[in-house]
Amino acid sequence: MTIHLHQGDLPAGLSFGASVAIDTETMGLNPLRDRLCLAQLSAGDGVSHLVQFAPGAYNAPNLRALLADPKVLKLFHFGRFDIAVMAHYLGVVSAPVYCTKIASKLARTFTDRHGLKDLCREVLGVELSKQQQSSDWGAPVLTEEQKRYAASDVLHLHALKTKLDEMLTRENRMQLALACFGFLPTRAFLDLTGFEKTEIFEH
């Protein structure tokens, strides 16, 4: 694992190819209250780029351009949250997107274990540590443990996508998954506008 830490934005000219895995760390789980502290990105090549944000400093033109680039697929795990928090703080809608949690729920109906830790273990045979999940991501200096934790959350999403795509295709659910991914940014905006606990398709 190779980790690069950047302040405020990605370096100019950095390319992740046709798809980039993305995750975020925040001060909590309410995107309207809890600020975005870190965005981590990987091309699935064992290298992770971490972008640390100071409070109120969210210009990040290079990252924003990547998120909006229609030629680059953005891979998330539980993208609903990450898309919402980045839309709120960076002012950009991530598209097109793919969510390994949604893919897992559609393809792996034999289990209720769809968290990233369970998914990596059961699909890839990789053990992830979640020890730093509740640490202070707003600290001005991140520990080495925090950086390794953040990096690990994006290093395996490309491999998960490959495996989950095979299962979705085998079970004839790929088109359904693609439709769900297409709706995901709208679901994120529903969260930001106060409908986070409303199931809009219920009676």
C-alpha positions, 0 to 999 in steps of 0.5 A: 500500500502506497499513500499520498497525502495532499492538502486541499486538492488533488495535484494537477495532472493526476489521472486515475484512468477510467474508474476511481474508487472514492470514500470520505471521512467526516466529523459524523454522519449528518452531512449538513452538520458534520464537516467533510474532513478527508476524501480518499481516492484510488485507481485500484493499483495499491496506491491511495491519494488522501485529500485533507480539508481544512475547515471551510476550505473546499475549493479543490478544483482538480477534485471537483473536475474529477467528480464531474467528469462523465468519462470517469466512473466513480466507485463507492461503498454506500455512495449515498452518503459520500455523494451527498457530503461531497455535493454539500461541501464541494458543490459538485454532483458525482457522476457516473457512479457505482456502489458496491453496497447496492451491487452486493444487496442485489447480487448476494441475496443469500446474506444480510452482510453487505458492509465493506469489511464483510464484503472484502472478507467474503468476496476477496478474502481480504481482512480490513481493520475498522479500528479507526472508524470513529477517530477524530478526522478533523484533527489537523495532523492525521496519525499513520493509523488513520491514513492507513485506515482511510486508504484501505477503504478504497484500495479494494473497490475495483476488485469488488466491482469485478466480482460483483459484476460477474454475480449481477450478470449471472443473476440477470440483475445488471440492468437493475443495478445500473438503474439504481446507480443512476438514481443514487445522486438523486437519493443523495439530494433527497437526503440533503433536502430533508427526506433522509428518513422518508421511503418515497416509494412506500404507500 
